[in-house]
Amino acid sequence: NKATMGWADGCQNLNADSDASTAVSTEASLTSWNIVWCSERCYKAENDERRERLTELAQSAGATLVLLKKNHKFAAWSAKAQRPPYILLTDWREAKPSLQVAAQEPVHNQPVFTLVVCDEEEKAYERARQWMEELPPRADPVHVIKESGLNIVKQFLANLGEKSPEIGRASCRERV
């Protein structure tokens, strides 16, 4: 149900291709930022709260939340057109393949930064941090955070909002 999933008014389902559908609105297509969440579990009930939180963050900043289940969907989304700046939010499972996809894109279609969100389990978090520290220098920084660290997205978007007159417009979620 669109209403319970936090979709903004004016969204409509469009059939982009045989393996993806996209929901867009006039306002969403004009947003200046995207939050791209790439996780195979992004639509699962266990992530309802996180999805709602990210939707609220995006809406409060005039950004569009893009939900992608796997890195091949991310590849199709990023290759389809020149995209507005975006933050890539991914889980540990999709982090490496998603960054490989992003690295193949022109600089203007690469994320501004990437957040790898780990569950609160310390072992996985430490493995992800070690991997991050071993990455070669990148123009788009990668940060590994625990679930509780998602406030960094809110802080970033709030700082952006102070600098942009477009922040605060209605937006909706783009589903691919």
C-alpha positions in Angstrom: 0.0 0.0 0.0 1.6 3.3 -1.1 0.1 5.3 1.8 1.6 3.0 4.5 4.9 2.9 2.7 5.4 6.7 2.9 4.9 7.5 -0.8 4.3 11.2 -1.4 1.2 12.4 -3.2 1.5 12.6 -6.9 3.6 9.4 -7.3 2.6 7.0 -10.0 3.9 3.6 -11.1 5.6 3.6 -14.4 6.9 0.4 -16.1 10.5 1.3 -16.8 11.5 -2.1 -18.2 10.7 -5.8 -17.8 12.6 -6.2 -14.5 12.0 -2.9 -12.8 9.3 -0.4 -12.1 9.8 3.2 -11.1 7.7 5.5 -9.1 8.3 9.2 -9.8 6.6 12.5 -9.4 7.2 15.9 -11.0 8.5 17.1 -7.7 10.8 14.0 -7.2 12.3 14.4 -10.7 13.3 17.9 -9.7 14.9 17.1 -6.4 18.6 18.0 -6.0 19.6 14.9 -4.1 19.0 11.2 -3.9 19.5 8.7 -1.1 20.1 5.4 -2.9 19.5 2.4 -0.6 20.9 -0.8 -2.1 20.0 -3.8 0.0 18.3 -7.1 -0.9 16.1 -6.6 2.2 15.1 -3.0 1.6 11.4 -4.0 1.0 11.2 -6.6 3.8 8.9 -6.1 6.8 12.0 -6.2 9.1 13.1 -2.9 7.4 9.8 -1.1 7.6 11.1 1.2 10.4 14.4 2.0 8.6 12.5 2.6 5.3 10.1 5.0 7.0 13.0 6.8 8.8 14.9 7.2 5.5 11.7 8.4 3.7 11.3 11.0 6.4 14.9 12.1 6.1 14.6 12.4 2.3 11.4 14.3 2.4 12.6 16.7 5.1 15.6 17.5 2.8 13.7 17.6 -0.5 15.6 14.5 -1.6 14.3 11.3 -3.3 14.8 7.9 -1.7 15.6 5.3 -4.3 15.3 1.6 -3.2 17.3 -1.0 -5.1 17.4 -4.7 -4.0 20.7 -5.7 -5.6 23.8 -4.1 -7.2 22.7 -5.1 -10.7 19.6 -2.9 -10.2 21.9 -0.1 -8.9 24.0 -0.5 -12.1 20.9 -0.2 -14.3 19.7 2.8 -12.4 23.0 4.7 -12.5 23.6 3.9 -16.2 20.1 5.0 -17.3 20.7 8.7 -17.1 22.8 11.5 -15.5 21.7 11.5 -11.9 21.5 14.3 -9.4 24.1 13.9 -6.6 23.4 11.0 -4.3 24.4 9.2 -1.1 24.8 5.5 -1.5 23.5 3.6 1.5 24.2 -0.1 1.4 24.6 -3.1 3.7 27.7 -5.1 4.1 26.6 -7.7 1.7 26.1 -5.3 -1.2 28.9 -2.9 -0.3 31.7 -4.3 -2.5 29.7 -5.0 -5.6 27.9 -1.7 -5.4 31.2 0.2 -5.1 32.5 -1.7 -8.1 29.4 -0.6 -10.1 29.9 3.0 -9.0 33.6 3.0 -10.0 32.6 2.2 -13.6 30.3 5.2 -13.9 31.5 8.7 -15.0 32.4 10.9 -12.0 29.1 12.8 -12.2 27.2 9.6 -11.7 29.2 8.3 -8.7 28.0 8.8 -5.1 29.1 11.8 -3.1 29.8 9.3 -0.4 28.9 5.8 0.6 27.6 4.6 4.0 27.9 0.9 4.7 25.3 0.2 7.4 26.1 -2.8 9.6 23.9 -4.5 12.1 24.8 -3.9 15.7 26.8 -7.2 15.6 30.4 -6.2 16.4 32.2 -8.9 14.3 30.6 -7.8 11.0 31.1 -4.2 11.8 34.8 -4.7 12.5 35.2 -6.7 9.3 33.6 -3.9 7.3 35.7 -1.3 9.0 38.9 -3.2 8.2 37.8 -3.6 4.6 37.1 0.2 4.4 40.5 1.1 5.8 42.2 -1.0 3.1 40.4 0.7 0.2 42.6 2.7 -2.1 42.1 6.5 -2.0 38.7 7.4 -3.5 37.0 10.7 -4.5 33.8 9.4 -2.9 34.6 8.5 0.7 33.2 5.3 2.2 32.1 5.2 5.8 31.1 2.2 7.8 28.5 2.8 10.5 26.2 0.8 12.7 22.4 1.2 12.4 22.4 3.7 15.2 24.8 6.0 13.1 22.2 6.8 10.4 21.9 10.2 12.0 24.9 11.2 9.8 22.5 11.2 6.8 20.2 13.6 8.7 23.1 15.9 9.6 24.5 15.9 6.1 21.1 16.7 4.6 20.4 19.4 7.2 23.7 21.1 6.3 22.8 20.9 2.7 19.4 22.4 3.4 21.0 25.4 4.9 22.8 26.0 1.6 20.0 25.2 -0.9 16.8 27.0 -1.5 15.3 23.9 -3.1 15.3 21.9 0.1 11.9 21.3 1.7 10.0 20.6 -1.5 7.9 17.5 -1.6 9.5 14.3 -2.8 8.7 10.7 -3.1 10.4 7.4 -3.3 11.7 6.0 -6.6 11.3 2.3 -6.8 13.5 0.3 -9.1 
